[in-house]
Amino acid sequence: LNYFFRYYESSKDPEAKAILHLIKDIFDLEKLRTQFSRKGFLKQRKNRAELIFDKLKKKLENLIRETPGGLAFGKAIVYTLDNRNQLVSYVDHCFAPL
């Protein structure tokens, strides 16, 4: 997240902004906590997060083809794609923080 944010702040690249919006959408899912039971929250967060993570993955896979891996933006993309399984695993744990 930090690499994407720093890159966006210095470049104002619309692609980085789109990635930051998807990340924000993931964090915003935590607001559902008060609207559902524990079980309902887990189900809602998992279903919605999977859609967002899929969009994020597709966007990153497209961007990595045109972004040099040595740049901070490229490193952030590679890190996120390489660690996707760990990043999405939080949705399986009802009250695990992001």
C-alpha positions in Angstrom: 0.0 0.0 0.0 2.7 2.4 0.9 4.6 2.0 -2.4 1.4 2.5 -4.4 0.6 5.6 -2.3 4.1 7.1 -2.6 4.2 6.4 -6.4 0.8 8.0 -6.8 1.8 11.1 -4.8 4.9 11.6 -7.0 3.4 10.8 -10.3 -0.4 11.3 -10.1 -0.6 8.2 -12.4 -4.3 7.3 -12.9 -3.4 3.6 -12.8 -2.0 4.0 -9.3 -5.0 5.9 -8.2 -7.3 3.1 -9.5 -5.3 0.6 -7.5 -5.5 2.8 -4.4 -9.3 3.0 -4.8 -9.5 -0.8 -5.0 -7.4 -1.1 -1.8 -9.7 1.5 -0.1 -12.7 -0.6 -1.2 -11.2 -3.6 0.7 -10.6 -1.6 3.8 -14.1 -0.1 3.6 -15.6 -3.6 3.9 -14.7 -3.5 7.6 -17.6 -1.0 8.0 -19.9 -3.9 7.4 -19.0 -5.3 10.9 -21.7 -3.4 12.7 -24.4 -4.2 10.1 -24.3 -8.0 10.3 -24.0 -10.8 12.8 -20.5 -12.2 13.1 -21.4 -15.0 10.7 -23.2 -12.6 8.3 -20.2 -10.2 8.4 -17.8 -13.0 7.5 -19.9 -14.1 4.6 -20.4 -10.5 3.3 -16.8 -9.5 3.6 -15.6 -12.7 1.9 -18.0 -12.4 -1.0 -17.3 -8.8 -1.6 -13.5 -8.9 -1.0 -13.1 -11.8 -3.5 -14.6 -9.6 -6.2 -12.4 -6.7 -5.3 -9.3 -8.9 -5.1 -10.1 -10.4 -8.5 -10.3 -6.9 -10.1 -7.1 -5.9 -8.4 -5.3 -9.0 -9.6 -6.4 -8.4 -13.2 -5.4 -4.8 -13.1 -2.0 -5.6 -11.7 -1.4 -8.4 -14.2 -2.1 -6.0 -17.0 0.1 -3.3 -15.5 3.1 -5.5 -14.8 3.5 -6.1 -18.6 4.2 -2.4 -19.1 5.9 -1.5 -15.9 9.6 -2.1 -15.3 10.1 -4.3 -12.2 12.9 -2.1 -11.0 10.7 0.9 -10.4 9.0 1.3 -7.0 5.6 0.9 -8.8 6.8 -2.3 -10.5 8.1 -3.6 -7.2 4.8 -2.9 -5.5 2.9 -4.7 -8.3 5.2 -7.7 -8.1 5.0 -7.9 -4.3 1.2 -7.8 -4.3 0.9 -10.4 -7.0 3.5 -12.7 -5.3 1.8 -12.4 -2.0 -1.8 -12.5 -3.1 -2.6 -15.7 -1.2 -1.5 -14.2 2.1 -3.2 -10.9 1.4 -6.6 -12.5 0.6 -6.4 -15.0 3.5 -7.7 -12.5 6.0 -11.3 -12.9 4.6 -11.5 -16.4 6.1 -11.1 -15.0 9.6 -14.0 -13.1 10.9 -12.2 -10.5 13.0 -8.8 -10.6 11.6 -7.5 -7.1 10.9 -6.3 -6.2 7.5 
